[in-house]
């Protein structure tokens, strides 16, 4: 193994990432060293590439970015048990403490001291990643590295979709980005009746229809009320999943939910948004904010579903060698792609 490696770093306070040579990370007694095979480009990575206000106040310059990955364990810390060199894996990118009430109660995904690889700590856009053994998720043979590299965003979709019982329910998803599309696939897989996904980006709506059995609706051209009537729904949607971060989409979702409807929110609105709370109260609507994945319940459930027929591969629309990373980022920034995967060779 070489002493240095290729890595993509946020080296300058401006648009872009830069390929650099970095030392291979040294692992501690409770860590593993992972040779990275594939990585996914995330919306968070686009914020860092663009160096927007959030990125500028959050991400330290010089950081190796990236947090969606699959690879192979090449070294174990002296205290690590239950894992082996050569084992294929992905991993949970949220690094938690063991001091908070939430962590000590086993609610790891709610730990307020959480730090993210590729955002606060050195990330996975590199040939090697140091990760706490606790965070490692072994991959079964049925899940290849390409799918392993998008388990992080699939986990966001699964966490959102499984927030409420979907069996026999009518589901509205606002936002046909990759996570919204994968959430639609999960909803269908677990037994939802009708799944409608809305957006104003026709390319992404077309992709959603290719990935799963869903009703895509371009709300710039179609009236959602006509879609509801065409599906012979009597009162509205039972469950909403807000993935767009768009206030108008949330307002439309609230309007089309049944009395007592439930909403899981993963999309992040920019800044502060006006909310008609009286409408939410009088419709007795439940709102749940969703962050990350349930550690590790979401991982167990999504791996089980993938082994049992859940198919999200078509959400991956572009594949690049890591040397062509700029092309991958430009495709993502254009807004018409699904997931983009980089191959580290």
C-alpha positions, 0 to 999 in steps of 0.5 A, spaced: 500 500 500 502 506 498 503 512 503 499 517 499 493 517 495 488 521 490 483 525 494 478 530 492 479 536 497 475 543 498 482 547 497 480 554 495 474 558 497 471 558 491 467 553 486 470 547 485 474 541 488 481 539 487 484 533 486 490 532 490 495 527 493 494 526 501 497 521 506 493 515 507 490 516 513 492 513 520 487 509 523 486 508 531 485 502 535 477 502 534 478 504 526 478 500 520 481 503 513 477 502 507 480 502 500 474 506 496 471 503 490 465 507 488 462 513 491 456 517 489 455 524 488 450 527 493 446 534 493 451 536 499 457 535 495 454 540 490 453 545 495 460 544 497 462 544 490 458 551 489 461 554 496 454 557 497 453 560 504 452 554 508 458 550 505 462 556 507 460 557 514 460 549 515 466 546 511 473 547 513 478 549 507 482 543 505 477 538 507 476 531 503 469 531 501 464 525 500 460 521 504 457 516 499 461 510 498 463 502 498 469 499 498 473 494 502 477 493 508 484 493 508 486 494 515 483 493 522 485 497 528 487 492 534 481 493 538 476 491 532 473 485 532 467 482 528 470 485 521 476 482 517 481 484 512 478 483 505 471 484 507 466 489 502 463 494 506 459 501 506 458 505 512 454 510 516 457 517 515 454 520 521 459 520 527 456 520 533 458 521 540 456 516 546 455 522 551 448 524 550 442 522 552 439 520 545 446 516 544 446 512 551 438 510 550 440 507 543 437 513 539 444 514 535 441 518 529 438 523 534 445 525 537 446 532 537 454 532 537 453 528 530 459 530 525 459 528 518 464 525 514 466 529 508 462 535 511 466 536 518 471 530 518 475 527 512 471 524 507 470 518 502 472 522 496 479 518 496 482 512 495 482 510 502 478 512 508 479 511 516 472 510 519 470 507 526 469 500 526 462 502 529 460 505 523 462 500 518 456 496 514 458 489 511 455 488 504 452 482 502 454 479 495 448 480 492 449 488 493 455 490 488 459 496 489 455 501 485 449 500 489 453 500 495 455 507 494 448 509 494 446 506 500 447 513 504 441 516 500 437 510 499 437 510 507 434 517 507 429 515 502 427 508 506 428 512 513 423 517 510 418 512 507 418 508 513 416 513 518 409 511 517 405 505 515 404 505 507 400 498 506 394 500 502 395 507 503 395 513 497 402 516 497 404 523 495 411 525 494 413 532 492 420 532 489 423 527 484 430 528 485 434 521 486 431 520 494 424 522 492 424 517 486 427 512 491 422 513 496 417 512 491 420 505 489 420 503 497 413 505 498 411 501 492 415 495 495 412 495 501 405 495 499 402 503 498 396 503 493 397 509 489 404 513 489 404 520 486 410 524 485 410 531 483 416 536 480 417 541 475 423 538 472 420 533 466 427 529 465 426 527 473 419 525 472 421 521 466 426 518 470 421 516 476 417 512 471 423 508 469 425 506 476 418 504 479 411 504 478 409 511 480 404 516 477 409 522 475 405 529 475 408 535 472 405 540 476 407 546 472 402 543 466 398 538 470 392 540 476 393 535 481 386 535 483 385 532 476 390 526 478 386 525 484 380 524 481 383 520 475 385 515 481 378 515 484 381 517 490 375 519 495 378 524 500 386 525 498 392 522 500 394 519 506 401 520 507 406 525 504 413 525 503 416 532 502 423 532 498 423 538 494 424 543 500 419 548 496 414 551 500 409 551 494 410 544 494 409 543 501 402 547 501 400 543 495 401 537 499 397 539 505 391 541 501 391 534 498 392 530 504 386 527 508 384 529 515 389 526 519 394 525 514 401 524 515 407 528 512 415 526 513 419 532 511 426 531 508 427 537 504 430 543 506 427 550 505 432 555 503 431 560 509 425 561 513 418 559 509 411 562 511 407 556 514 399 556 514 399 553 521 391 553 522 391 549 516 395 544 519 391 544 525 384 544 523 386 538 518 389 534 524 396 533 520 402 530 523 409 533 521 415 529 522 422 532 520 427 526 518 434 527 518 439 522 516 438 514 517 436 511 523 442 508 526 442 502 524 435 500 523 434 503 516 441 499 514 438 493 516 431 494 513 434 497 506 439 491 505 433 486 506 429 490 501 434 490 496 435 482 497 428 481 497 427 485 490 427 492 491 431 495 485 433 502 484 439 501 480 436 505 474 436 511 479 444 511 477 444 515 470 451 517 470 458 513 471 465 516 471 472 515 472 474 519 478 479 523 473 473 525 470 470 528 476 468 535 474 464 532 468 460 528 474 459 534 478 457 538 472 452 533 470 449 533 477 449 541 477 445 541 470 439 538 474 437 533 470 441 527 472 439 521 477 445 519 481 452 520 479 457 514 481 465 515 481 469 509 480 476 509 484 479 503 480 
